[in-house]
Amino acid sequence: MQAQIEQMRTFVVGGQAPDFTQKTPEGEEMSLSDLRGKVVLLDFWASWCGPCRRENPNVVRMYKKYKDKGFDVLGVSLDKA
């Protein structure tokens, strides 16, 4: 039970996410740890998700406003390849 509680603590808003690697749209591998030291918004989305698509302009606006202050967005598509 304690192990499950500890695992759940890693998935809280504002907490540290576990490292993972994914391909960029250009086909290069990128890890979450590549953005260490920045505040990162993990944006999980899918092309079929209406609310996700409607929120995208707000995410872009936020990125443009705060990118020079150490803010970055890592989009994770839930679409199948």
C-alpha positions in Angstrom: 0.0 0.0 0.0 2.8 2.4 0.9 4.4 1.8 -2.5 1.1 2.7 -4.3 0.8 5.9 -2.3 4.4 6.9 -3.2 3.8 6.2 -6.8 0.6 8.3 -6.8 2.5 11.2 -5.3 4.7 11.4 -8.4 1.5 12.2 -10.5 0.3 15.4 -8.8 -0.1 18.8 -10.4 3.1 20.7 -9.8 5.0 17.5 -9.0 7.9 16.0 -10.8 6.8 13.8 -13.7 8.7 10.6 -14.5 11.1 10.9 -17.4 9.9 9.6 -20.8 11.1 9.9 -24.4 9.0 10.5 -27.5 9.7 11.5 -31.1 9.3 15.1 -32.2 7.3 15.9 -35.4 10.7 15.9 -37.2 11.4 12.3 -36.0 14.1 13.2 -33.5 13.9 11.7 -30.0 13.3 14.1 -27.1 13.1 13.3 -23.4 11.3 15.3 -20.7 14.6 15.5 -18.9 15.9 17.6 -21.9 13.8 20.4 -20.4 15.2 20.1 -16.9 15.3 23.5 -15.2 12.3 24.8 -17.0 8.7 25.0 -16.0 7.0 22.5 -18.3 3.3 22.1 -19.2 2.7 18.5 -20.3 -0.1 19.0 -22.8 -1.9 15.6 -23.5 -4.1 16.0 -26.5 -5.6 14.1 -29.5 -6.9 15.2 -32.9 -10.3 13.7 -32.1 -10.6 15.6 -28.7 -12.7 18.7 -29.2 -11.9 20.3 -25.8 -8.1 19.6 -26.4 -8.3 21.3 -29.8 -10.2 24.3 -28.5 -7.7 24.8 -25.7 -4.7 24.8 -28.0 -4.8 28.5 -28.9 -4.6 29.3 -25.1 -1.6 27.0 -24.7 0.2 28.7 -27.7 -0.6 32.1 -26.2 0.8 31.1 -22.8 3.9 29.7 -24.4 4.6 32.9 -26.4 4.0 35.0 -23.3 6.3 33.1 -20.9 8.9 31.2 -23.1 11.6 33.8 -22.3 11.0 33.2 -18.6 11.9 29.4 -18.7 8.4 28.1 -19.6 8.0 25.4 -22.2 5.2 23.1 -23.5 5.7 19.5 -24.3 2.7 18.2 -26.3 1.9 14.5 -26.1 -0.4 13.3 -28.8 -2.7 10.4 -27.9 -3.4 9.7 -31.6 -2.2 6.4 -33.0 0.7 6.7 -35.4 
